Amino acid sequence: ATAAGEALLARTEKAGSLPVAELEKECSQLKVAVATAVIPASLKARVNDTLAQYSKRILEAQKKAAAENKKKAVAAAVAEASKAAAAGAKFCMAQLEVGADSKALGEAIGAAQKQEKDLPIILFSVDAGKDRLVAYAGCDKAAVGGGFDAPTWVRTALAVCGGKGGGKPVLAQGQAAGAGKVKEAMEAARAFASEKLG
């Protein structure tokens, strides 16, 4: 039992040199291994303490990545909205590279709408690893008054891959399986907006 415990501890300590993405996977496996291992309590405690330290490191890395995602999404959305408004477009649509981070898309919509108040905007992002497609839309009150609302826009776009969405008339989000169908979803969103907004 002691030899098994020492081997598990050595594996746990070795995991500390892995990149965060690999460390996260290894920690999951190690947590299962330590929970089922028949090893001395002192070694089990050392493994669990080390795993707790790794969990903190993973959480910090995830927070940092989320902050970077938001910053990147906001900059891209504001640029796309400005470009669409300058071209005289009736709406703005863009695909951002923030995975399935709906919070980043939400902040991006907010920033873009602050910049271009009268421009309906829909943003898409995919997480190929999780096979998720995320959409977030914002509509100004004039568009909503004219019968064009964010939840219907999101639902129409995601319908091509069986997704759903909802929210308030001026702000909505949705998700679907099928990251590979982002082009079809964007085309559905474009067709719907073109028909409703002219």
N, C-alpha and C positions, 0 to 999 in steps of 0.2 A: 504494500500500500504506500509506503514511504517513497519507494522508487517511482511509482506511478505519479505520486504527488509532485515529486521533484521534476519529473519530465513535463508535467502539465505547467508547473511554474516556469520552467525554462522556455517552453513554447509561448507562454503568456508574455514573458519579458522580451523575447525575440520579436514579438508582434509590434512592440513599441517603435521599431524602425520602419514600419510599413507606411506608405502614403495613406492619407485619411480614408479614402474610398475603400482601400483594401483592409485597413485597420477595422473599419466598421463591420465588414463581412467576417473577419477573423474573430472579432469580439463576440459576435452573435454565436459563432460556433463554439468559442471557448466558454461562454455562459452556459450553454447546454452541456458541454463536457464536464464542467466543474459541478454542475447541479447533480449530475448522475454519477460522478466519480466517488469511489470508496477510497478516500485518502485522509490522512490526519487533519484534524480541525485547524491546526496552526497553518498548514500549507494551504488549505482551502481558503482561509482568511486572507493570506497573502495574495493569492490569485485574485480573489474578489476585490481586494483593495486596489490592486494594479488595474483591474478592469474598470473600476470606478474612476480612476485617474484618466484612463483612455476615453471613457464616456464623456468626461468634461472636455477633453481635447477635441473630440468629435463634435460636440455641441458648439464649441467656440468656432470651429471651422465652418459648421453649417450656418451659424449666425453671420459670419463674415461673408460667406458665399451669397446668402440671402440679401445682404446689404449691397453687395456688388451687383447682383441681379437687378435690384430695384433701381440703382443708379443708372445702369446700362439701359434698362427698359424705359425709364423716364426720358433720358436723352434721345433715344431712338424714336419714341412716340412723339415727342415735341417736334423733332425734326420732320417726321412724316406729316404731321398735322400742318405745320407751317408750309411745307411744300405743296400739300393738297390745297390749302387755302389760297396760296399765291397763284396756283393754276386755275383757280375758280371752281374747284370741284365741289360737288354738293355733299360729299361725305369723304371720309378717310378710312382706309383699310390697310393693315400692315401685319406682317408676321415678324414677331420678335423671337430672339433666342434666349428664353429664360426657363426652359423646361416647363414643368407643370406648376410653376410658382404663380398662383392666381393673385397673391398679394402684390407681387411686382407688377403684374398687369393692371391691377386696380390702381396702384399709385401712378402708373404710366398714363392711364386714362384720365385721372384727376389732373395731372400736370398738363397734358395735352389740351384738355378742355379749358383749363385756366388760360392757356395761350390762345386758343381758338374757340371762343365761347359759343359760336353759332354753327359749329361743324360736328355732325354726328360722326363718331369714331368707333371702329371695331378692331380689336387686336386679337391675334392668334398666336399660340405658341404650342410646341409639341415636346413631349418627353418620350423619345423613341424607346428608351430602356423600359419604361413602364407602359408603353403603347397608349399614351394619353394625349388627347388633343384638348386644349383649353381655349375658350373664347371669352372676351370681356368687351362689353360695349357701353358707350355713353352717348346719350342723345340730349340735345338742348330742348328747352321747353317749347320753342316754336315748332320743332319737328314733331314732338309729342302731340302738340295741339293740332297738327296737321294729319295725325293718324299714324305716325311712324315712331314706334317705341323700341327701347333697347331689348326687353325680354323677347319680343317677337322676332327681332333681328337675330339674336343669339340662337333661339330655337330653330329658326329657319336654316341658319348656317349649319348647325350641328345635326339636323335631321338626316343628312346624307350618311351619317355614320351611327345613327341610332342614339345620338346624344340628347341631352335635355339642358334646359337653362331656365333661369328665372331671376327675378329682382324687381326693382322699381321701374316705372316707365323711363326714367332718365339714366338708370344704371343697372346693368344686368351681367350675369356671368353664367357659364355652363361648361360642362366637360363631356367627353365621349371617349370611348375606346376607339382606336384606329388612328394613330399618329400619321399613318401613310395617306390618310384621306384629307389632309389639310388643304390641298389645292382645290378639291371638290367643295369643301366647306367654304373656302374663300370665294369660290365662284358663285355658290348659292347666295352668300351674303351680298356679293356685288350685284347679282341679278335682282335680288329683292330690293336693295337700296335704289338701284337705277329705276326700277319700276315705280317705287313709291315716291322717290324724291325728284325724278325726272333727269 
